[in-house]
Amino acid sequence: MIRGLHPPAYRCRNSEETRKFYEGFLGLPLVKAFEITETKSGRATHTLHSFYRMDDGSCLAFFESLDRPFEFKEQHDYDLHIAVEVDRPSLHRMLEKGQQAGIESRGVADHKFIDSIYLRDPNGYVIELTAKRDDHDEQ
């Protein structure tokens, strides 16, 4: 039986820039980071793996792998986006905070059962912050 994501992990360009966004801007604490020097197949690597905790205890994770080039492309919302739930007051506060910080910020989008804003992280990923409406479960 599948229980959930544990954790979703994405490539990042720079672990420190990623930390500043996820911990400093979004408020997700960095709870673990470690260097991977050898893959399970025995290949030498130089990769930093970091984890940011959400309120429910789950994490978002990132890999910065200096020895494995990765081509970051501009992401459209439909290509790849990371959606996380926030409370309603946080939605408007984070939109304003993003705009003031010069972070690409869009919204509020009316999806009928949720409202969303969209931010772009330093890796180019679209981060969707969603707030449930009162009739979410009925919808």
SEZA-469607 format. One record per atom (N, C-alpha, C, O): residue number from 1; residue in three letters; chain; atom name; y, x negated, z negated. Coordinates in steps of 0.1 Angstrom, whole numbers, always signed. Atoms other than C-alpha are relative to their C-alpha. Example, Ala and Ser with C-alpha at 12.3 -4.5 7.8 and 13.67 -1.06 7.14 Angstrom:
<nodes>
[1, ALA, A, N, [-12, -9, +0]]
[1, ALA, A, CA, [-45, -123, -78]]
[1, ALA, A, C, [+12, -9, +0]]
[1, ALA, A, O, [+12, -19, -7]]
[2, SER, A, N, [-11, +9, +0]]
[2, SER, A, CA, [-11, -137, -71]]
[2, SER, A, C, [+11, +8, -8]]
[2, SER, A, O, [+22, +3, -9]]
</nodes>
This chain:
<nodes>
[1, MET, A, N, [-12, -8, +0]]
[1, MET, A, CA, [+0, +0, +0]]
[1, MET, A, C, [+12, -9, +0]]
[1, MET, A, O, [+14, -18, -9]]
[2, ILE, A, N, [-13, +7, -1]]
[2, ILE, A, CA, [+34, -14, +10]]
[2, ILE, A, C, [+9, +5, -11]]
[2, ILE, A, O, [+12, +17, -11]]
[3, ARG, A, N, [-8, -4, +11]]
[3, ARG, A, CA, [+57, -14, -20]]
[3, ARG, A, C, [+15, -2, +3]]
[3, ARG, A, O, [+23, +5, -3]]
[4, GLY, A, N, [-14, +3, -3]]
[4, GLY, A, CA, [+90, -27, -5]]
[4, GLY, A, C, [+2, -13, +7]]
[4, GLY, A, O, [-8, -21, +9]]
[5, LEU, A, N, [-3, +13, -6]]
[5, LEU, A, CA, [+107, -57, +10]]
[5, LEU, A, C, [+1, -10, -12]]
[5, LEU, A, O, [+6, -7, -23]]
[6, HIS, A, N, [+1, +10, +11]]
[6, HIS, A, CA, [+102, -89, -10]]
[6, HIS, A, C, [+2, -14, +5]]
[6, HIS, A, O, [-9, -20, +8]]
[7, PRO, A, N, [-13, -6, -4]]
[7, PRO, A, CA, [+128, -103, +0]]
[7, PRO, A, C, [+2, -2, +15]]
[7, PRO, A, O, [-5, -11, +21]]
[8, PRO, A, N, [-4, +3, -14]]
[8, PRO, A, CA, [+142, -100, +35]]
[8, PRO, A, C, [+7, -14, +0]]
[8, PRO, A, O, [+16, -16, -8]]
[9, ALA, A, N, [-6, +13, -1]]
[9, ALA, A, CA, [+152, -135, +45]]
[9, ALA, A, C, [+6, -3, +14]]
[9, ALA, A, O, [-1, +1, +24]]
[10, TYR, A, N, [-7, +2, -12]]
[10, TYR, A, CA, [+176, -146, +72]]
[10, TYR, A, C, [+4, -15, +1]]
[10, TYR, A, O, [+6, -22, -9]]
[11, ARG, A, N, [-6, +13, -1]]
[11, ARG, A, CA, [+188, -179, +86]]
[11, ARG, A, C, [+15, +0, -3]]
[11, ARG, A, O, [+21, +10, -1]]
[12, CYS, A, N, [-14, +2, +2]]
[12, CYS, A, CA, [+222, -192, +76]]
[12, CYS, A, C, [+5, -13, +6]]
[12, CYS, A, O, [-2, -23, +7]]
[13, ARG, A, N, [-6, +12, -5]]
[13, ARG, A, CA, [+246, -217, +91]]
[13, ARG, A, C, [+3, -10, -11]]
[13, ARG, A, O, [+0, -22, -9]]
[14, ASN, A, N, [-4, +9, +11]]
[14, ASN, A, CA, [+258, -231, +58]]
[14, ASN, A, C, [-2, +7, -13]]
[14, ASN, A, O, [+3, +18, -15]]
[15, SER, A, N, [+4, -7, +13]]
[15, SER, A, CA, [+244, -223, +24]]
[15, SER, A, C, [+12, +2, -9]]
[15, SER, A, O, [+13, +12, -16]]
[16, GLU, A, N, [-12, -2, +9]]
[16, GLU, A, CA, [+278, -228, +6]]
[16, GLU, A, C, [+9, +11, +6]]
[16, GLU, A, O, [+14, +19, -2]]
[17, GLU, A, N, [-8, -11, -5]]
[17, GLU, A, CA, [+297, -205, +30]]
[17, GLU, A, C, [-7, +13, -3]]
[17, GLU, A, O, [-1, +23, -6]]
[18, THR, A, N, [+7, -12, +3]]
[18, THR, A, CA, [+269, -180, +26]]
[18, THR, A, C, [+1, +4, -15]]
[18, THR, A, O, [+2, +16, -18]]
[19, ARG, A, N, [-2, -3, +14]]
[19, ARG, A, CA, [+271, -183, -12]]
[19, ARG, A, C, [+13, +6, -3]]
[19, ARG, A, O, [+14, +15, -11]]
[20, LYS, A, N, [-13, -5, +3]]
[20, LYS, A, CA, [+308, -178, -12]]
[20, LYS, A, C, [+1, +15, +4]]
[20, LYS, A, O, [+8, +23, -3]]
[21, PHE, A, N, [-1, -14, -5]]
[21, PHE, A, CA, [+304, -145, +8]]
[21, PHE, A, C, [-9, +9, -9]]
[21, PHE, A, O, [-4, +19, -15]]
[22, TYR, A, N, [+9, -9, +7]]
[22, TYR, A, CA, [+273, -130, -10]]
[22, TYR, A, C, [+3, +0, -15]]
[22, TYR, A, O, [+2, +10, -21]]
[23, GLU, A, N, [-3, +0, +14]]
[23, GLU, A, CA, [+281, -142, -45]]
[23, GLU, A, C, [+14, +2, -3]]
[23, GLU, A, O, [+18, +10, -11]]
[24, GLY, A, N, [-14, -1, +3]]
[24, GLY, A, CA, [+318, -147, -45]]
[24, GLY, A, C, [+7, +13, +5]]
[24, GLY, A, O, [+15, +19, -3]]
[25, PHE, A, N, [-7, -12, -5]]
[25, PHE, A, CA, [+329, -118, -23]]
[25, PHE, A, C, [-8, +13, -3]]
[25, PHE, A, O, [-2, +22, -9]]
[26, LEU, A, N, [+8, -12, +3]]
[26, LEU, A, CA, [+300, -92, -26]]
[26, LEU, A, C, [-4, +1, -14]]
[26, LEU, A, O, [-6, +13, -19]]
[27, GLY, A, N, [+4, -1, +14]]
[27, GLY, A, CA, [+292, -101, -62]]
[27, GLY, A, C, [-15, +0, -3]]
[27, GLY, A, O, [-19, +4, -14]]
[28, LEU, A, N, [+14, +1, +2]]
[28, LEU, A, CA, [+255, -107, -57]]
[28, LEU, A, C, [-3, -14, -6]]
[28, LEU, A, O, [+0, -24, +1]]
[29, PRO, A, N, [+1, +13, +6]]
[29, PRO, A, CA, [+246, -135, -81]]
[29, PRO, A, C, [-11, -8, +7]]
[29, PRO, A, O, [-22, -3, +10]]
[30, LEU, A, N, [+10, +9, -5]]
[30, LEU, A, CA, [+228, -165, -68]]
[30, LEU, A, C, [-10, -2, -11]]
[30, LEU, A, O, [-6, -7, -22]]
[31, VAL, A, N, [+10, +0, +11]]
[31, VAL, A, CA, [+195, -164, -88]]
[31, VAL, A, C, [-10, -12, +1]]
[31, VAL, A, O, [-16, -16, -8]]
[32, LYS, A, N, [+9, +11, -2]]
[32, LYS, A, CA, [+175, -192, -73]]
[32, LYS, A, C, [+3, -7, +14]]
[32, LYS, A, O, [+7, +0, +23]]
[33, ALA, A, N, [-1, +8, -12]]
[33, ALA, A, CA, [+178, -220, -47]]
[33, ALA, A, C, [-9, -12, -2]]
[33, ALA, A, O, [-9, -18, -12]]
[34, PHE, A, N, [+8, +12, +1]]
[34, PHE, A, CA, [+154, -247, -39]]
[34, PHE, A, C, [-2, -6, +14]]
[34, PHE, A, O, [+0, +1, +24]]
[35, GLU, A, N, [+2, +7, -12]]
[35, GLU, A, CA, [+147, -273, -12]]
[35, GLU, A, C, [-14, +1, +4]]
[35, GLU, A, O, [-23, -2, -5]]
[36, ILE, A, N, [+14, +0, -6]]
[36, ILE, A, CA, [+116, -270, +10]]
[36, ILE, A, C, [+0, -13, +8]]
[36, ILE, A, O, [+7, -16, +17]]
[37, THR, A, N, [+1, +13, -7]]
[37, THR, A, CA, [+105, -305, +21]]
[37, THR, A, C, [-12, -1, +9]]
[37, THR, A, O, [-13, -10, +17]]
[38, GLU, A, N, [+12, +0, -8]]
[38, GLU, A, CA, [+72, -296, +36]]
[38, GLU, A, C, [-4, +14, +2]]
[38, GLU, A, O, [-5, +22, -8]]
[39, THR, A, N, [+5, -14, -3]]
[39, THR, A, CA, [+60, -264, +53]]
[39, THR, A, C, [-15, +1, -4]]
[39, THR, A, O, [-21, -9, -7]]
[40, LYS, A, N, [+14, -2, +3]]
[40, LYS, A, CA, [+26, -249, +45]]
[40, LYS, A, C, [-9, -5, +10]]
[40, LYS, A, O, [-21, -8, +7]]
[41, SER, A, N, [+9, +6, -10]]
[41, SER, A, CA, [+13, -263, +77]]
[41, SER, A, C, [+1, -15, +0]]
[41, SER, A, O, [-5, -22, +8]]
[42, GLY, A, N, [-1, +14, +2]]
[42, GLY, A, CA, [+23, -298, +65]]
[42, GLY, A, C, [+11, -7, +8]]
[42, GLY, A, O, [+12, -19, +7]]
[43, ARG, A, N, [-12, +6, -7]]
[43, ARG, A, CA, [+54, -304, +87]]
[43, ARG, A, C, [+11, -3, -10]]
[43, ARG, A, O, [+14, +5, -18]]
[44, ALA, A, N, [-11, +3, +8]]
[44, ALA, A, CA, [+82, -322, +70]]
[44, ALA, A, C, [+12, +8, +5]]
[44, ALA, A, O, [+14, +11, +16]]
[45, THR, A, N, [-12, -8, -3]]
[45, THR, A, CA, [+114, -302, +68]]
[45, THR, A, C, [+11, -3, -11]]
[45, THR, A, O, [+8, -9, -21]]
[46, HIS, A, N, [-11, +1, +10]]
[46, HIS, A, CA, [+148, -302, +51]]
[46, HIS, A, C, [+7, +13, +0]]
[46, HIS, A, O, [+16, +16, +8]]
[47, THR, A, N, [-5, -14, +0]]
[47, THR, A, CA, [+155, -266, +43]]
[47, THR, A, C, [+4, +5, -14]]
[47, THR, A, O, [-4, +2, -24]]
[48, LEU, A, N, [-4, -6, +13]]
[48, LEU, A, CA, [+174, -249, +15]]
[48, LEU, A, C, [-2, +15, +1]]
[48, LEU, A, O, [+2, +22, +10]]
[49, HIS, A, N, [+3, -14, +1]]
[49, HIS, A, CA, [+162, -215, +5]]
[49, HIS, A, C, [+7, +6, -12]]
[49, HIS, A, O, [+5, +1, -24]]
[50, SER, A, N, [-9, -6, +11]]
[50, SER, A, CA, [+186, -193, -16]]
[50, SER, A, C, [-3, +15, -1]]
[50, SER, A, O, [-6, +22, +9]]
[51, PHE, A, N, [+3, -14, +3]]
[51, PHE, A, CA, [+182, -159, -32]]
[51, PHE, A, C, [+12, +6, -8]]
[51, PHE, A, O, [+17, +1, -17]]
[52, TYR, A, N, [-11, -8, +6]]
[52, TYR, A, CA, [+209, -133, -42]]
[52, TYR, A, C, [-5, +13, -5]]
[52, TYR, A, O, [-10, +21, +3]]
[53, ARG, A, N, [+6, -12, +6]]
[53, ARG, A, CA, [+200, -105, -66]]
[53, ARG, A, C, [+10, +12, +1]]
[53, ARG, A, O, [+22, +11, -1]]
[54, MET, A, N, [-6, -13, +0]]
[54, MET, A, CA, [+210, -69, -62]]
[54, MET, A, C, [-3, +7, -13]]
[54, MET, A, O, [-11, +3, -21]]
[55, ASP, A, N, [+2, -7, +13]]
[55, ASP, A, CA, [+213, -44, -91]]
[55, ASP, A, C, [-14, +5, -3]]
[55, ASP, A, O, [-18, +6, -15]]
[56, ASP, A, N, [+14, -5, +2]]
[56, ASP, A, CA, [+178, -31, -86]]
[56, ASP, A, C, [-10, -11, -2]]
[56, ASP, A, O, [-22, -8, -4]]
[57, GLY, A, N, [+9, +12, +2]]
[57, GLY, A, CA, [+163, -66, -90]]
[57, GLY, A, C, [-5, -6, +12]]
[57, GLY, A, O, [-10, -17, +12]]
[58, SER, A, N, [+4, +6, -12]]
[58, SER, A, CA, [+156, -71, -54]]
[58, SER, A, C, [+10, -10, +5]]
[58, SER, A, O, [+21, -11, -1]]
[59, CYS, A, N, [-9, +11, -4]]
[59, CYS, A, CA, [+171, -100, -35]]
[59, CYS, A, C, [+1, +0, +15]]
[59, CYS, A, O, [-7, +5, +23]]
[60, LEU, A, N, [-2, +5, -14]]
[60, LEU, A, CA, [+185, -111, -1]]
[60, LEU, A, C, [-2, -15, -1]]
[60, LEU, A, O, [+3, -21, -10]]
[61, ALA, A, N, [+3, +14, -1]]
[61, ALA, A, CA, [+173, -145, +9]]
[61, ALA, A, C, [+5, -6, +13]]
[61, ALA, A, O, [+6, +0, +23]]
[62, PHE, A, N, [-5, +8, -12]]
[62, PHE, A, CA, [+186, -172, +33]]
[62, PHE, A, C, [-7, -13, +1]]
[62, PHE, A, O, [-10, -19, -10]]
[63, PHE, A, N, [+5, +14, -3]]
[63, PHE, A, CA, [+173, -204, +49]]
[63, PHE, A, C, [+10, -7, +7]]
[63, PHE, A, O, [+15, -3, +18]]
[64, GLU, A, N, [-8, +9, -8]]
[64, GLU, A, CA, [+195, -232, +59]]
[64, GLU, A, C, [-9, -12, +3]]
[64, GLU, A, O, [-13, -20, -6]]
[65, SER, A, N, [+10, +10, -4]]
[65, SER, A, CA, [+173, -255, +79]]
[65, SER, A, C, [+7, -10, +9]]
[65, SER, A, O, [+8, -7, +21]]
[66, LEU, A, N, [-7, +9, -8]]
[66, LEU, A, CA, [+191, -286, +91]]
[66, LEU, A, C, [-8, -6, +11]]
[66, LEU, A, O, [-3, -10, +22]]
[67, ASP, A, N, [+9, +7, -9]]
[67, ASP, A, CA, [+161, -300, +110]]
[67, ASP, A, C, [-6, +10, +11]]
[67, ASP, A, O, [-13, +6, +20]]
[68, ARG, A, N, [+5, -10, -9]]
[68, ARG, A, CA, [+153, -267, +129]]
[68, ARG, A, C, [+12, +8, +6]]
[68, ARG, A, O, [+16, +18, +0]]
[69, PRO, A, N, [-11, -7, -6]]
[69, PRO, A, CA, [+182, -257, +152]]
[69, PRO, A, C, [-2, +14, +2]]
[69, PRO, A, O, [-13, +18, +6]]
[70, PHE, A, N, [+1, -15, -1]]
[70, PHE, A, CA, [+189, -220, +153]]
[70, PHE, A, C, [+12, +4, +7]]
[70, PHE, A, O, [+24, +1, +3]]
[71, GLU, A, N, [-11, -4, -7]]
[71, GLU, A, CA, [+211, -204, +178]]
[71, GLU, A, C, [+5, +14, -5]]
[71, GLU, A, O, [-1, +24, -3]]
[72, PHE, A, N, [-5, -13, +5]]
[72, PHE, A, CA, [+233, -178, +161]]
[72, PHE, A, C, [+8, +6, +12]]
[72, PHE, A, O, [+16, -1, +19]]
[73, LYS, A, N, [-7, -7, -10]]
[73, LYS, A, CA, [+246, -152, +185]]
[73, LYS, A, C, [+9, +11, -6]]
[73, LYS, A, O, [+6, +15, -18]]
[74, GLU, A, N, [-8, -11, +5]]
[74, GLU, A, CA, [+273, -126, +180]]
[74, GLU, A, C, [-9, +12, -1]]
[74, GLU, A, O, [-15, +16, +9]]
[75, GLN, A, N, [+9, -12, +2]]
[75, GLN, A, CA, [+255, -96, +165]]
[75, GLN, A, C, [+8, +13, +1]]
[75, GLN, A, O, [+19, +14, -5]]
[76, HIS, A, N, [-5, -13, -1]]
[76, HIS, A, CA, [+263, -61, +175]]
[76, HIS, A, C, [-7, +8, -11]]
[76, HIS, A, O, [-18, +4, -15]]
[77, ASP, A, N, [+6, -8, +11]]
[77, ASP, A, CA, [+256, -34, +148]]
[77, ASP, A, C, [-15, +3, +3]]
[77, ASP, A, O, [-23, +3, -6]]
[78, TYR, A, N, [+13, -4, -4]]
[78, TYR, A, CA, [+225, -24, +167]]
[78, TYR, A, C, [-10, -11, +1]]
[78, TYR, A, O, [-22, -9, +1]]
[79, ASP, A, N, [+9, +11, -1]]
[79, ASP, A, CA, [+211, -59, +171]]
[79, ASP, A, C, [-6, -4, -13]]
[79, ASP, A, O, [-18, -4, -15]]
[80, LEU, A, N, [+4, +4, +13]]
[80, LEU, A, CA, [+209, -68, +135]]
[80, LEU, A, C, [+11, +3, -10]]
[80, LEU, A, O, [+22, -2, -9]]
[81, HIS, A, N, [-9, -2, +11]]
[81, HIS, A, CA, [+226, -55, +104]]
[81, HIS, A, C, [-8, +2, -13]]
[81, HIS, A, O, [-19, +6, -13]]
[82, ILE, A, N, [+6, -1, +13]]
[82, ILE, A, CA, [+218, -56, +67]]
[82, ILE, A, C, [+8, +11, -7]]
[82, ILE, A, O, [+20, +10, -10]]
[83, ALA, A, N, [-6, -11, +7]]
[83, ALA, A, CA, [+225, -23, +50]]
[83, ALA, A, C, [-4, +0, -15]]
[83, ALA, A, O, [-16, -1, -18]]
[84, VAL, A, N, [+3, -1, +15]]
[84, VAL, A, CA, [+228, -21, +12]]
[84, VAL, A, C, [+8, +12, -5]]
[84, VAL, A, O, [+19, +15, +0]]
[85, GLU, A, N, [-7, -12, +6]]
[85, GLU, A, CA, [+238, +9, -10]]
[85, GLU, A, C, [+9, -5, -11]]
[85, GLU, A, O, [+6, -14, -19]]
[86, VAL, A, N, [-10, +2, +11]]
[86, VAL, A, CA, [+269, +9, -32]]
[86, VAL, A, C, [+4, +13, -5]]
[86, VAL, A, O, [+1, +24, +1]]
[87, ASP, A, N, [-6, -12, +5]]
[87, ASP, A, CA, [+286, +35, -53]]
[87, ASP, A, C, [+12, +3, +8]]
[87, ASP, A, O, [+18, -6, +14]]
[88, ARG, A, N, [-12, -4, -9]]
[88, ARG, A, CA, [+314, +55, -37]]
[88, ARG, A, C, [+13, -7, -3]]
[88, ARG, A, O, [+19, -11, +6]]
[89, PRO, A, N, [-12, +7, +2]]
[89, PRO, A, CA, [+343, +38, -55]]
[89, PRO, A, C, [+0, -14, +6]]
[89, PRO, A, O, [+10, -20, +10]]
[90, SER, A, N, [+1, +14, -6]]
[90, SER, A, CA, [+330, +4, -44]]
[90, SER, A, C, [+2, +0, +15]]
[90, SER, A, O, [+7, -10, +20]]
[91, LEU, A, N, [-1, -1, -14]]
[91, LEU, A, CA, [+329, +15, -8]]
[91, LEU, A, C, [+15, -3, +5]]
[91, LEU, A, O, [+18, -11, +13]]
[92, HIS, A, N, [-14, +1, -4]]
[92, HIS, A, CA, [+367, +19, -5]]
[92, HIS, A, C, [+6, -13, -5]]
[92, HIS, A, O, [+14, -20, +1]]
[93, ARG, A, N, [-5, +13, +6]]
[93, ARG, A, CA, [+374, -11, -28]]
[93, ARG, A, C, [-4, -12, +8]]
[93, ARG, A, O, [+4, -21, +11]]
[94, MET, A, N, [+5, +11, -8]]
[94, MET, A, CA, [+352, -34, -7]]
[94, MET, A, C, [+6, +0, +14]]
[94, MET, A, O, [+8, -11, +19]]
[95, LEU, A, N, [-7, -1, -13]]
[95, LEU, A, CA, [+368, -22, +25]]
[95, LEU, A, C, [+14, -7, -1]]
[95, LEU, A, O, [+18, -15, +7]]
[96, GLU, A, N, [-14, +6, +2]]
[96, GLU, A, CA, [+403, -31, +12]]
[96, GLU, A, C, [-1, -15, -3]]
[96, GLU, A, O, [+6, -23, +2]]
[97, LYS, A, N, [+2, +15, +3]]
[97, LYS, A, CA, [+390, -64, -3]]
[97, LYS, A, C, [-3, -8, +12]]
[97, LYS, A, O, [+2, -19, +14]]
[98, GLY, A, N, [+3, +7, -12]]
[98, GLY, A, CA, [+375, -74, +30]]
[98, GLY, A, C, [+12, -1, +9]]
[98, GLY, A, O, [+14, -12, +15]]
[99, GLN, A, N, [-12, +0, -8]]
[99, GLN, A, CA, [+407, -65, +49]]
[99, GLN, A, C, [+10, -11, -5]]
[99, GLN, A, O, [+16, -18, +2]]
[100, GLN, A, N, [-9, +9, +6]]
[100, GLN, A, CA, [+428, -85, +24]]
[100, GLN, A, C, [-5, -14, +1]]
[100, GLN, A, O, [+3, -24, +2]]
[101, ALA, A, N, [+6, +13, +0]]
[101, ALA, A, CA, [+404, -115, +26]]
[101, ALA, A, C, [-1, -5, +15]]
[101, ALA, A, O, [-5, -16, +17]]
[102, GLY, A, N, [+1, +4, -14]]
[102, GLY, A, CA, [+406, -116, +64]]
[102, GLY, A, C, [-14, +1, +6]]
[102, GLY, A, O, [-17, -5, +16]]
[103, ILE, A, N, [+14, -2, -5]]
[103, ILE, A, CA, [+369, -106, +68]]
[103, ILE, A, C, [+0, +11, +10]]
[103, ILE, A, O, [+6, +22, +7]]
[104, GLU, A, N, [+1, -11, -9]]
[104, GLU, A, CA, [+361, -85, +98]]
[104, GLU, A, C, [-6, +12, -7]]
[104, GLU, A, O, [-17, +11, -12]]
[105, SER, A, N, [+4, -12, +8]]
[105, SER, A, CA, [+359, -50, +82]]
[105, SER, A, C, [+3, +12, +8]]
[105, SER, A, O, [+14, +14, +13]]
[106, ARG, A, N, [-1, -13, -8]]
[106, ARG, A, CA, [+354, -16, +98]]
[106, ARG, A, C, [-5, +12, -9]]
[106, ARG, A, O, [-14, +10, -17]]
[107, GLY, A, N, [+5, -12, +7]]
[107, GLY, A, CA, [+350, +19, +85]]
[107, GLY, A, C, [+12, +8, -6]]
[107, GLY, A, O, [+24, +3, -4]]
[108, VAL, A, N, [+12, -6, +5]]
[108, VAL, A, CA, [+348, +43, +68]]
[108, VAL, A, C, [-6, +9, +11]]
[108, VAL, A, O, [+0, +17, +17]]
[109, ALA, A, N, [+8, -7, -10]]
[109, ALA, A, CA, [+321, +57, +91]]
[109, ALA, A, C, [-7, +12, -6]]
[109, ALA, A, O, [-14, +11, -17]]
[110, ASP, A, N, [+6, -12, +5]]
[110, ASP, A, CA, [+310, +93, +85]]
[110, ASP, A, C, [-13, +2, +7]]
[110, ASP, A, O, [-14, +5, +19]]
[111, HIS, A, N, [+14, -2, -6]]
[111, HIS, A, CA, [+272, +96, +90]]
[111, HIS, A, C, [-6, +13, -5]]
[111, HIS, A, O, [-18, +15, -5]]
[112, LYS, A, N, [+3, -14, +5]]
[112, LYS, A, CA, [+271, +131, +74]]
[112, LYS, A, C, [-7, -1, -13]]
[112, LYS, A, O, [-4, +7, -22]]
[113, PHE, A, N, [+7, +1, +13]]
[113, PHE, A, CA, [+247, +121, +46]]
[113, PHE, A, C, [+3, -12, -8]]
[113, PHE, A, O, [+1, -13, -20]]
[114, ILE, A, N, [-5, +12, +7]]
[114, ILE, A, CA, [+262, +87, +38]]
[114, ILE, A, C, [+14, -3, +7]]
[114, ILE, A, O, [+16, +1, +18]]
[115, ASP, A, N, [-11, +6, -6]]
[115, ASP, A, CA, [+295, +70, +44]]
[115, ASP, A, C, [-2, -15, +0]]
[115, ASP, A, O, [-7, -21, -10]]
[116, SER, A, N, [+3, +15, -1]]
[116, SER, A, CA, [+295, +33, +55]]
[116, SER, A, C, [+13, -7, +4]]
[116, SER, A, O, [+22, -2, +11]]
[117, ILE, A, N, [-10, +10, -6]]
[117, ILE, A, CA, [+318, +3, +60]]
[117, ILE, A, C, [-8, -11, +5]]
[117, ILE, A, O, [-20, -13, +1]]
[118, TYR, A, N, [+7, +11, -6]]
[118, TYR, A, CA, [+309, -27, +80]]
[118, TYR, A, C, [+8, -13, -2]]
[118, TYR, A, O, [+20, -13, +1]]
[119, LEU, A, N, [-6, +14, +2]]
[119, LEU, A, CA, [+317, -64, +72]]
[119, LEU, A, C, [-8, -10, +7]]
[119, LEU, A, O, [-20, -8, +10]]
[120, ARG, A, N, [+7, +10, -7]]
[120, ARG, A, CA, [+308, -95, +90]]
[120, ARG, A, C, [-1, -12, -9]]
[120, ARG, A, O, [+9, -17, -14]]
[121, ASP, A, N, [+2, +12, +9]]
[121, ASP, A, CA, [+293, -124, +70]]
[121, ASP, A, C, [+3, -13, +8]]
[121, ASP, A, O, [+5, -12, +20]]
[122, PRO, A, N, [-3, +13, -7]]
[122, PRO, A, CA, [+299, -161, +78]]
[122, PRO, A, C, [-11, -4, +10]]
[122, PRO, A, O, [-8, -13, +18]]
[123, ASN, A, N, [+10, +3, -10]]
[123, ASN, A, CA, [+267, -162, +98]]
[123, ASN, A, C, [+0, +9, +12]]
[123, ASN, A, O, [-7, +7, +22]]
[124, GLY, A, N, [-1, -9, -11]]
[124, GLY, A, CA, [+278, -134, +121]]
[124, GLY, A, C, [-7, +13, -2]]
[124, GLY, A, O, [-7, +22, +6]]
[125, TYR, A, N, [+8, -12, +2]]
[125, TYR, A, CA, [+255, -108, +106]]
[125, TYR, A, C, [+10, +12, -5]]
[125, TYR, A, O, [+20, +9, -12]]
[126, VAL, A, N, [-8, -11, +5]]
[126, VAL, A, CA, [+269, -73, +101]]
[126, VAL, A, C, [-6, +6, -13]]
[126, VAL, A, O, [-18, +8, -13]]
[127, ILE, A, N, [+4, -5, +13]]
[127, ILE, A, CA, [+267, -61, +65]]
[127, ILE, A, C, [+5, +14, -1]]
[127, ILE, A, O, [+18, +16, -1]]
[128, GLU, A, N, [-4, -14, +2]]
[128, GLU, A, CA, [+268, -23, +61]]
[128, GLU, A, C, [-2, +3, -15]]
[128, GLU, A, O, [-12, +2, -21]]
[129, LEU, A, N, [+0, -5, +13]]
[129, LEU, A, CA, [+277, -10, +27]]
[129, LEU, A, C, [+1, +15, +1]]
[129, LEU, A, O, [+9, +21, +8]]
[130, THR, A, N, [+1, -14, -1]]
[130, THR, A, CA, [+267, +26, +23]]
[130, THR, A, C, [+1, +7, -14]]
[130, THR, A, O, [-4, +2, -24]]
[131, ALA, A, N, [-1, -8, +12]]
[131, ALA, A, CA, [+275, +53, -3]]
[131, ALA, A, C, [-6, +14, +4]]
[131, ALA, A, O, [-1, +20, +13]]
[132, LYS, A, N, [+6, -13, -3]]
[132, LYS, A, CA, [+254, +84, -5]]
[132, LYS, A, C, [+10, +11, -3]]
[132, LYS, A, O, [+18, +10, -12]]
[133, ARG, A, N, [-7, -12, +3]]
[133, ARG, A, CA, [+270, +118, -3]]
[133, ARG, A, C, [-7, +8, -10]]
[133, ARG, A, O, [-19, +6, -12]]
[134, ASP, A, N, [+7, -8, +10]]
[134, ASP, A, CA, [+263, +144, -30]]
[134, ASP, A, C, [-12, +7, +5]]
[134, ASP, A, O, [-21, +10, -2]]
[135, ASP, A, N, [+12, -8, -6]]
[135, ASP, A, CA, [+240, +163, -6]]
[135, ASP, A, C, [-9, -9, +7]]
[135, ASP, A, O, [-17, -4, +16]]
[136, HIS, A, N, [+9, +10, -7]]
[136, HIS, A, CA, [+222, +131, +6]]
[136, HIS, A, C, [-14, +4, +0]]
[136, HIS, A, O, [-20, +5, +11]]
[137, ASP, A, N, [+14, -3, +1]]
[137, ASP, A, CA, [+188, +142, -6]]
[137, ASP, A, C, [-4, +12, +8]]
[137, ASP, A, O, [-15, +13, +14]]
[138, GLU, A, N, [+2, -12, -8]]
[138, GLU, A, CA, [+191, +176, +10]]
[138, GLU, A, C, [+0, -2, +14]]
[138, GLU, A, O, [-7, +4, +22]]
[139, GLN, A, N, [-2, +4, -14]]
[139, GLN, A, CA, [+202, +161, +42]]
[139, GLN, A, C, [-12, -6, +6]]
[139, GLN, A, O, [-13, -10, +17]]
</nodes>
